Amino acid sequence: MIACQEGCTTRLLLVEHDGMLAAPVVETMRCAGHMINWARDRREAESSLCDGTTYDLIMLGLGLPGDEGLDLLNHYRRLGGRAPVIILTALDAVESRIGALNAGVDDYLIKPFDLDELTARISVLMRRRTGQAAGVYAHDGLLLNHVSHEATLHGAALDLLPREFTLLGPLIEEPERVFTHHDLLRKVYGLDDEIDSNAIEVHVHRLRQKIGAQRIVTVRGVGYRLRKIA
């Protein structure tokens, strides 16, 4: 049972044509203390985005006719819209995810989804946006939680070994920074650990197998950094 909270702190926009899906989302968000507007099609969505209201986060269903969902997102980003966007879709194909990521999506949920998970993801994105995420970091579908020692990729749990989890930490916390081999050694190993000369390369290789080889860039002669999938 959902326990409603007093006070609205975050303004959300839901763009979703399916009333059976939208109604429980709206109820859940209001009970979680959020203000939420529901747009049933692109026309209503554009009206909501242009009426002067500032939204903290947008939930965008891709079930709109044609490609209007992604078209709307592209248009919003071109106009300078910076609110985090969570895609809600039944499409699980890699091509669909890539198209959404290219359009500026911050997270991706496959229908049917758990409403508690949606609420949690909204909280993570909002803390990340305001710089208040205590031990929780997200980047391009990856989410790492230092408190629970869990990592996920597009909501699916990653089975990371302790060294792999520790290695991913600095990369996701500063995704634009290039970490040298020495930087990562200091992050992953203690002073008294016996370390093989190629230890970091081995951990990077194994981490790439689990999160996708293209996500970790080798900067020749310098080190490694995380990047978004193009």
N, C-alpha and C positions, 0 to 999 in steps of 0.2 A: 504494500500500500504506500502511496506517495504522501508524504507529510508536507503540507504547504508551509512555506516560510514567509515571514512578514518582511516587506520592504523590497523594492525593485532596484537592482544595482546595475544591470546590464541590459542594453536595448538590442534585441535580435530581430532579424528579418528571415522568415521562412518562405522560400519560393518552391511551391510544390502543388501540382495539379491534383494529386490523389488525396481526396478528403479522408479516406479511411486511414491513411498513413499520417496525414497532417494533424488531424484532431488530437490524437494522443501526444504528439510532439508538442503542440501548443499548450495542452494542459500540463504536461510535465515541466516545460520551461517556466510557466507561470507559477507552478507550485514550488519550483526551485528558486523563486525570487526574481526572475527575469521579466522584463517587459518584452513583448513579442508581437510583431505584425506578421500577418499571413497573406502572401500574394499568391493567387491561384494560377496566374499565367504571366507571360512576359510583360504584357501591357500594365498589369497591376504592379509588377516588380519595378518597372521603370518609373512609374508614377510615385511609388514609395521612395525610390532612391533619389528622385528629383524634387521632392516636396520640402526639402530643407532639413529633413530628419537625419541625424547622424547615427549610424548603426555601429555597434561594437563588434558584431559578428554576423555573418550571413550563412544560412544553411540553404544550399541550392540543389534542388532535385533535377536530375538530368532527364526526367521523363517528359519534359515539355515537348510539344510537336517539333519534328525535325531536329535540328541542332540548336534550338533557341536557347537552351540552358548555357552551353558553352559560348554562344554568341553574346548572350547577356553578360557573362563573366568577362569576356574579352573587352566588351564595350565599357564595362564598369572600371576595369583596370586602366584602359586607355584614357579615361576621364580623370584618372588620379585616385580612384577609390582604393583605400588601403586596408579596409577591414578584413580580418581573417575570414576565409571561406572554407566551409566544410561541404564537400560534395556528398549527396545522398543518391545512390544509384544502384540498379540491379545489374549493371554492366561490370563484369569482373575481368574483361579482356585487358591484356597489357596495353594494347593500342589506346583503349579508352582512358587508362590511367595516365599514359604519357600525354595525351591530348589535354587532360585536365591539369596536369602539372605544368605544362607549357603555358596554360592560360592563367596561371597564378593561384592555383589551389593550395591551401595550407594543410588540409587533411581530407581523408577519403573513407567513407563508410559504405559497405555493401549491404543492400536490402536483402532480407529483413535484418534489422539490427536491434540491439538491446538499448532501451531508452536510458538505462543507467550508464551504459558505455558512452552514449552520445553526450549525456550531461557531464561525464568526467572529461571527455575530450574538449568540450567547450571550456571547462574550467582550466585545463592545461593551456589551451591557446590564449585565454585571457590573462593568465598569470605570466605566460611567456611574453605577451604583448606589453605588459606593464613592468616587466623585469622583476617579477615577484615569485617566480617559480622556484620553490625551495627544493632543490635536488631533482627537479624534473626538467628535461630538455627535449625539444622536438626539432626535427629538421627533415623536410622533404619526405614525410611519411614515417620516418624513424622516430621512436620515442624511447628515451632512457630515463628510468626512475632510480636514482641512487638510494632512496629510502627503502623501497621494496626490493631493490636489486633485480629489477625486471627490465627487459628491452623488448620492443615490438616493432614490426614493420608493417605498416598499413593495418594495424590492429592484430596481426598474427604474432604470437609469441616467438621470440628468437631463443634458441638453445645455445647460449654463449658460455664458453668456459670462463673461469674467473679472470684469466689474463686478457681474453678477448673483450670481456665487459669493461675491464679497466682501460684497455687501449681505446675503446670506442668513446669513453668518457671525455677526454680532452678534445677529441676530434669533433664531437657533436656540440660541445660547449662553446667552441670557437671555430665554426665551420669555414671561416675565411682565412684562418691562420695556417701557415705551413709549419708543421712540427718537424724538427730535425730528428735524426736517429737518436741523438743524445737526449733531446727533450723527452722522447717517448720511453727511452730506457729508464729515465728518472721517474716517470709517471707509473710505469708498469712494475718495476723491480725495486726491492729494498737494497740498502747498502751492502748487506751481508749475503745477498743471493749470488749463486754461481750462474753466470750468464753466458750462453753460447754466442758466438760472434754474429750469427744470423738469426738470433731469437726474434727480433722485431719483424724481420722480413717474413718469418714463418707465421707469426701471429697475424700480420696484415693479410697474408695469403689466405689463411683460414677464415678471417673475418670477411674478406671479399666473397668467399664461397657462400657465406650465410646472408649477407646483405646486398650482394650484387657487386661484381667486379668494378663496374663503372663508378660506383659511389666513392671509392677512395682513389684519389689521383696521386700518382708518383711525380713529384717535381724533381726532375733530374739534378743530381748533385746537391739537393737541399733536404728533401724529406717527403712528407705526406700531408694531404689535407682532404677534407670531406667536400663533396660537391653535390649539386642537384642533378638528377637524371634529365638530360636534354630530350 
